[in-house]
Amino acid sequence: LRQILNFGHTVGHAVESLSEFTLPHGYCVAIGMAQELQYLVKNRGLTQNEADFAINLIKAYGLPTQHNFSQEQIFEQMKRDKKTVNGKVAIIGISKLGEWCNENF
């Protein structure tokens, strides 16, 4: 259950590092959550409606959901994350809001 708290952190830490720590940690995690939700729509069966609902909640709290870095920059930085094992990047995956699983890609 502790891993659930990592939702958004893998991408968020990449954004935080690439921004040279000029963005607050919470903003970076919010961006990471939104980006991970879009990944899950494309790759793990989360519906776009569910992702949009969650992203709109993030926005409702005044948090950002976008970054200015390329996918390649983000992925390369994610490979340096402490949760990466044997070249596999770990994120918290969901296929339906309220459910989770540990994802490696």
Rosetta constraint file for C-alpha pairs under 8 A:
AtomPair CA 1 CA 5 HARMONIC 7.84 0.50
AtomPair CA 2 CA 6 HARMONIC 7.70 0.50
AtomPair CA 3 CA 7 HARMONIC 7.52 0.50
AtomPair CA 3 CA 92 HARMONIC 7.18 0.50
AtomPair CA 3 CA 102 HARMONIC 7.73 0.50
AtomPair CA 4 CA 92 HARMONIC 6.55 0.50
AtomPair CA 4 CA 100 HARMONIC 7.41 0.50
AtomPair CA 6 CA 10 HARMONIC 7.23 0.50
AtomPair CA 6 CA 91 HARMONIC 7.50 0.50
AtomPair CA 6 CA 92 HARMONIC 6.72 0.50
AtomPair CA 7 CA 32 HARMONIC 7.90 0.50
AtomPair CA 7 CA 33 HARMONIC 6.31 0.50
AtomPair CA 7 CA 91 HARMONIC 6.79 0.50
AtomPair CA 7 CA 92 HARMONIC 5.23 0.50
AtomPair CA 7 CA 93 HARMONIC 7.94 0.50
AtomPair CA 8 CA 12 HARMONIC 5.71 0.50
AtomPair CA 8 CA 29 HARMONIC 5.03 0.50
AtomPair CA 8 CA 30 HARMONIC 6.58 0.50
AtomPair CA 8 CA 31 HARMONIC 7.30 0.50
AtomPair CA 8 CA 32 HARMONIC 4.18 0.50
AtomPair CA 8 CA 33 HARMONIC 3.87 0.50
AtomPair CA 8 CA 34 HARMONIC 7.49 0.50
AtomPair CA 8 CA 35 HARMONIC 7.84 0.50
AtomPair CA 8 CA 36 HARMONIC 6.42 0.50
AtomPair CA 8 CA 91 HARMONIC 7.65 0.50
AtomPair CA 8 CA 92 HARMONIC 7.68 0.50
AtomPair CA 9 CA 13 HARMONIC 5.61 0.50
AtomPair CA 9 CA 28 HARMONIC 7.82 0.50
AtomPair CA 9 CA 29 HARMONIC 5.23 0.50
AtomPair CA 9 CA 32 HARMONIC 6.12 0.50
AtomPair CA 9 CA 33 HARMONIC 7.44 0.50
AtomPair CA 9 CA 91 HARMONIC 8.00 0.50
AtomPair CA 10 CA 14 HARMONIC 6.58 0.50
AtomPair CA 10 CA 32 HARMONIC 6.96 0.50
AtomPair CA 10 CA 78 HARMONIC 6.35 0.50
AtomPair CA 10 CA 81 HARMONIC 6.88 0.50
AtomPair CA 10 CA 83 HARMONIC 7.91 0.50
AtomPair CA 10 CA 90 HARMONIC 7.33 0.50
AtomPair CA 10 CA 91 HARMONIC 6.19 0.50
AtomPair CA 11 CA 15 HARMONIC 6.30 0.50
AtomPair CA 11 CA 28 HARMONIC 7.91 0.50
AtomPair CA 11 CA 29 HARMONIC 7.34 0.50
AtomPair CA 11 CA 31 HARMONIC 7.69 0.50
AtomPair CA 11 CA 32 HARMONIC 4.53 0.50
AtomPair CA 11 CA 33 HARMONIC 7.65 0.50
AtomPair CA 11 CA 35 HARMONIC 7.35 0.50
AtomPair CA 11 CA 36 HARMONIC 7.21 0.50
AtomPair CA 11 CA 74 HARMONIC 6.95 0.50
AtomPair CA 11 CA 78 HARMONIC 6.47 0.50
AtomPair CA 12 CA 16 HARMONIC 6.03 0.50
AtomPair CA 12 CA 25 HARMONIC 7.63 0.50
AtomPair CA 12 CA 28 HARMONIC 4.44 0.50
AtomPair CA 12 CA 29 HARMONIC 4.29 0.50
AtomPair CA 12 CA 30 HARMONIC 7.18 0.50
AtomPair CA 12 CA 31 HARMONIC 6.22 0.50
AtomPair CA 12 CA 32 HARMONIC 4.25 0.50
AtomPair CA 12 CA 33 HARMONIC 7.52 0.50
AtomPair CA 13 CA 17 HARMONIC 6.08 0.50
AtomPair CA 13 CA 25 HARMONIC 7.85 0.50
AtomPair CA 13 CA 28 HARMONIC 6.77 0.50
AtomPair CA 13 CA 29 HARMONIC 7.18 0.50
AtomPair CA 13 CA 32 HARMONIC 7.91 0.50
AtomPair CA 13 CA 78 HARMONIC 7.57 0.50
AtomPair CA 13 CA 81 HARMONIC 7.57 0.50
AtomPair CA 14 CA 18 HARMONIC 6.07 0.50
AtomPair CA 14 CA 74 HARMONIC 5.76 0.50
AtomPair CA 14 CA 75 HARMONIC 7.88 0.50
AtomPair CA 14 CA 77 HARMONIC 5.19 0.50
AtomPair CA 14 CA 78 HARMONIC 5.46 0.50
AtomPair CA 14 CA 81 HARMONIC 7.71 0.50
AtomPair CA 15 CA 19 HARMONIC 5.98 0.50
AtomPair CA 15 CA 28 HARMONIC 5.95 0.50
AtomPair CA 15 CA 31 HARMONIC 7.96 0.50
AtomPair CA 15 CA 32 HARMONIC 7.65 0.50
AtomPair CA 15 CA 67 HARMONIC 7.31 0.50
AtomPair CA 15 CA 69 HARMONIC 7.69 0.50
AtomPair CA 15 CA 74 HARMONIC 6.81 0.50
AtomPair CA 16 CA 20 HARMONIC 6.46 0.50
AtomPair CA 16 CA 21 HARMONIC 5.15 0.50
AtomPair CA 16 CA 22 HARMONIC 7.36 0.50
AtomPair CA 16 CA 23 HARMONIC 6.23 0.50
AtomPair CA 16 CA 24 HARMONIC 7.58 0.50
AtomPair CA 16 CA 25 HARMONIC 6.65 0.50
AtomPair CA 16 CA 28 HARMONIC 5.69 0.50
AtomPair CA 17 CA 21 HARMONIC 5.66 0.50
AtomPair CA 17 CA 77 HARMONIC 7.74 0.50
AtomPair CA 18 CA 69 HARMONIC 7.79 0.50
AtomPair CA 18 CA 73 HARMONIC 7.97 0.50
AtomPair CA 18 CA 74 HARMONIC 7.89 0.50
AtomPair CA 18 CA 77 HARMONIC 7.61 0.50
AtomPair CA 19 CA 23 HARMONIC 6.46 0.50
AtomPair CA 21 CA 25 HARMONIC 8.00 0.50
AtomPair CA 23 CA 27 HARMONIC 6.56 0.50
AtomPair CA 23 CA 28 HARMONIC 6.63 0.50
AtomPair CA 24 CA 28 HARMONIC 6.45 0.50
AtomPair CA 25 CA 29 HARMONIC 6.26 0.50
AtomPair CA 26 CA 30 HARMONIC 6.16 0.50
AtomPair CA 27 CA 31 HARMONIC 6.24 0.50
AtomPair CA 27 CA 63 HARMONIC 6.01 0.50
AtomPair CA 27 CA 64 HARMONIC 6.09 0.50
AtomPair CA 28 CA 32 HARMONIC 6.07 0.50
AtomPair CA 28 CA 64 HARMONIC 7.97 0.50
AtomPair CA 29 CA 33 HARMONIC 6.06 0.50
AtomPair CA 30 CA 34 HARMONIC 6.37 0.50
AtomPair CA 30 CA 58 HARMONIC 6.71 0.50
AtomPair CA 30 CA 63 HARMONIC 6.35 0.50
AtomPair CA 30 CA 64 HARMONIC 6.34 0.50
AtomPair CA 30 CA 65 HARMONIC 6.08 0.50
AtomPair CA 31 CA 35 HARMONIC 6.16 0.50
AtomPair CA 31 CA 63 HARMONIC 7.91 0.50
AtomPair CA 31 CA 64 HARMONIC 5.82 0.50
AtomPair CA 31 CA 65 HARMONIC 4.16 0.50
AtomPair CA 31 CA 66 HARMONIC 5.66 0.50
AtomPair CA 31 CA 67 HARMONIC 6.97 0.50
AtomPair CA 32 CA 36 HARMONIC 5.90 0.50
AtomPair CA 32 CA 65 HARMONIC 7.51 0.50
AtomPair CA 33 CA 37 HARMONIC 6.07 0.50
AtomPair CA 33 CA 65 HARMONIC 7.77 0.50
AtomPair CA 34 CA 38 HARMONIC 6.48 0.50
AtomPair CA 34 CA 51 HARMONIC 7.84 0.50
AtomPair CA 34 CA 54 HARMONIC 7.85 0.50
AtomPair CA 34 CA 55 HARMONIC 5.70 0.50
AtomPair CA 34 CA 58 HARMONIC 7.92 0.50
AtomPair CA 34 CA 65 HARMONIC 5.45 0.50
AtomPair CA 34 CA 66 HARMONIC 7.66 0.50
AtomPair CA 35 CA 39 HARMONIC 6.37 0.50
AtomPair CA 35 CA 65 HARMONIC 7.31 0.50
AtomPair CA 35 CA 66 HARMONIC 7.65 0.50
AtomPair CA 36 CA 40 HARMONIC 6.19 0.50
AtomPair CA 36 CA 91 HARMONIC 7.94 0.50
AtomPair CA 36 CA 93 HARMONIC 7.95 0.50
AtomPair CA 37 CA 41 HARMONIC 6.34 0.50
AtomPair CA 37 CA 46 HARMONIC 7.75 0.50
AtomPair CA 37 CA 51 HARMONIC 5.66 0.50
AtomPair CA 37 CA 55 HARMONIC 7.98 0.50
AtomPair CA 38 CA 42 HARMONIC 6.42 0.50
AtomPair CA 38 CA 48 HARMONIC 7.88 0.50
AtomPair CA 38 CA 51 HARMONIC 6.77 0.50
AtomPair CA 39 CA 43 HARMONIC 5.97 0.50
AtomPair CA 39 CA 44 HARMONIC 7.70 0.50
AtomPair CA 40 CA 44 HARMONIC 4.75 0.50
AtomPair CA 40 CA 45 HARMONIC 6.44 0.50
AtomPair CA 40 CA 46 HARMONIC 5.62 0.50
AtomPair CA 40 CA 93 HARMONIC 6.73 0.50
AtomPair CA 40 CA 94 HARMONIC 6.77 0.50
AtomPair CA 40 CA 95 HARMONIC 6.90 0.50
AtomPair CA 41 CA 45 HARMONIC 5.47 0.50
AtomPair CA 41 CA 46 HARMONIC 4.48 0.50
AtomPair CA 41 CA 47 HARMONIC 5.70 0.50
AtomPair CA 41 CA 48 HARMONIC 6.02 0.50
AtomPair CA 41 CA 51 HARMONIC 7.15 0.50
AtomPair CA 41 CA 95 HARMONIC 7.94 0.50
AtomPair CA 42 CA 46 HARMONIC 7.75 0.50
AtomPair CA 44 CA 93 HARMONIC 7.74 0.50
AtomPair CA 44 CA 94 HARMONIC 7.32 0.50
AtomPair CA 44 CA 95 HARMONIC 5.71 0.50
AtomPair CA 45 CA 95 HARMONIC 5.23 0.50
AtomPair CA 45 CA 96 HARMONIC 7.75 0.50
AtomPair CA 46 CA 50 HARMONIC 6.77 0.50
AtomPair CA 46 CA 51 HARMONIC 6.97 0.50
AtomPair CA 46 CA 94 HARMONIC 6.77 0.50
AtomPair CA 46 CA 95 HARMONIC 4.38 0.50
AtomPair CA 46 CA 96 HARMONIC 5.49 0.50
AtomPair CA 46 CA 97 HARMONIC 7.82 0.50
AtomPair CA 47 CA 51 HARMONIC 6.37 0.50
AtomPair CA 47 CA 95 HARMONIC 7.82 0.50
AtomPair CA 47 CA 96 HARMONIC 7.51 0.50
AtomPair CA 48 CA 52 HARMONIC 5.93 0.50
AtomPair CA 49 CA 53 HARMONIC 6.08 0.50
AtomPair CA 50 CA 54 HARMONIC 6.32 0.50
AtomPair CA 50 CA 96 HARMONIC 7.42 0.50
AtomPair CA 50 CA 97 HARMONIC 6.63 0.50
AtomPair CA 51 CA 55 HARMONIC 6.02 0.50
AtomPair CA 52 CA 56 HARMONIC 5.90 0.50
AtomPair CA 53 CA 57 HARMONIC 6.38 0.50
AtomPair CA 54 CA 58 HARMONIC 6.45 0.50
AtomPair CA 55 CA 59 HARMONIC 6.28 0.50
AtomPair CA 55 CA 65 HARMONIC 7.27 0.50
AtomPair CA 56 CA 60 HARMONIC 5.97 0.50
AtomPair CA 57 CA 61 HARMONIC 6.65 0.50
AtomPair CA 58 CA 62 HARMONIC 6.97 0.50
AtomPair CA 58 CA 63 HARMONIC 5.76 0.50
AtomPair CA 58 CA 64 HARMONIC 7.48 0.50
AtomPair CA 58 CA 65 HARMONIC 7.42 0.50
AtomPair CA 59 CA 63 HARMONIC 5.18 0.50
AtomPair CA 59 CA 64 HARMONIC 6.42 0.50
AtomPair CA 59 CA 65 HARMONIC 7.12 0.50
AtomPair CA 69 CA 73 HARMONIC 6.22 0.50
AtomPair CA 69 CA 74 HARMONIC 6.66 0.50
AtomPair CA 70 CA 74 HARMONIC 6.34 0.50
AtomPair CA 71 CA 75 HARMONIC 6.06 0.50
AtomPair CA 72 CA 76 HARMONIC 6.03 0.50
AtomPair CA 73 CA 77 HARMONIC 6.16 0.50
AtomPair CA 74 CA 78 HARMONIC 6.03 0.50
AtomPair CA 75 CA 79 HARMONIC 6.32 0.50
AtomPair CA 76 CA 80 HARMONIC 7.17 0.50
AtomPair CA 77 CA 81 HARMONIC 7.11 0.50
AtomPair CA 78 CA 84 HARMONIC 7.70 0.50
AtomPair CA 78 CA 89 HARMONIC 6.71 0.50
AtomPair CA 79 CA 84 HARMONIC 6.04 0.50
AtomPair CA 79 CA 87 HARMONIC 6.55 0.50
AtomPair CA 79 CA 88 HARMONIC 7.42 0.50
AtomPair CA 79 CA 89 HARMONIC 6.05 0.50
AtomPair CA 80 CA 84 HARMONIC 6.83 0.50
AtomPair CA 81 CA 89 HARMONIC 7.64 0.50
AtomPair CA 83 CA 89 HARMONIC 6.77 0.50
AtomPair CA 83 CA 90 HARMONIC 5.97 0.50
AtomPair CA 84 CA 88 HARMONIC 5.36 0.50
AtomPair CA 84 CA 89 HARMONIC 4.54 0.50
AtomPair CA 84 CA 90 HARMONIC 5.92 0.50
AtomPair CA 85 CA 89 HARMONIC 6.83 0.50
AtomPair CA 85 CA 90 HARMONIC 7.93 0.50
AtomPair CA 88 CA 104 HARMONIC 5.61 0.50
AtomPair CA 88 CA 105 HARMONIC 5.33 0.50
AtomPair CA 89 CA 103 HARMONIC 7.99 0.50
AtomPair CA 89 CA 104 HARMONIC 5.33 0.50
AtomPair CA 89 CA 105 HARMONIC 5.42 0.50
AtomPair CA 90 CA 102 HARMONIC 6.89 0.50
AtomPair CA 90 CA 103 HARMONIC 5.47 0.50
AtomPair CA 90 CA 104 HARMONIC 4.46 0.50
AtomPair CA 90 CA 105 HARMONIC 6.77 0.50
AtomPair CA 91 CA 102 HARMONIC 6.19 0.50
AtomPair CA 91 CA 103 HARMONIC 5.11 0.50
AtomPair CA 91 CA 104 HARMONIC 6.36 0.50
AtomPair CA 92 CA 100 HARMONIC 6.62 0.50
AtomPair CA 92 CA 101 HARMONIC 5.92 0.50
AtomPair CA 92 CA 102 HARMONIC 4.82 0.50
AtomPair CA 92 CA 103 HARMONIC 5.64 0.50
AtomPair CA 93 CA 100 HARMONIC 5.50 0.50
AtomPair CA 93 CA 101 HARMONIC 5.06 0.50
AtomPair CA 93 CA 102 HARMONIC 5.69 0.50
AtomPair CA 93 CA 103 HARMONIC 5.35 0.50
AtomPair CA 94 CA 98 HARMONIC 7.79 0.50
AtomPair CA 94 CA 99 HARMONIC 5.68 0.50
AtomPair CA 94 CA 100 HARMONIC 4.38 0.50
AtomPair CA 94 CA 101 HARMONIC 6.06 0.50
AtomPair CA 95 CA 99 HARMONIC 6.87 0.50
AtomPair CA 95 CA 100 HARMONIC 7.12 0.50
AtomPair CA 96 CA 100 HARMONIC 7.71 0.50
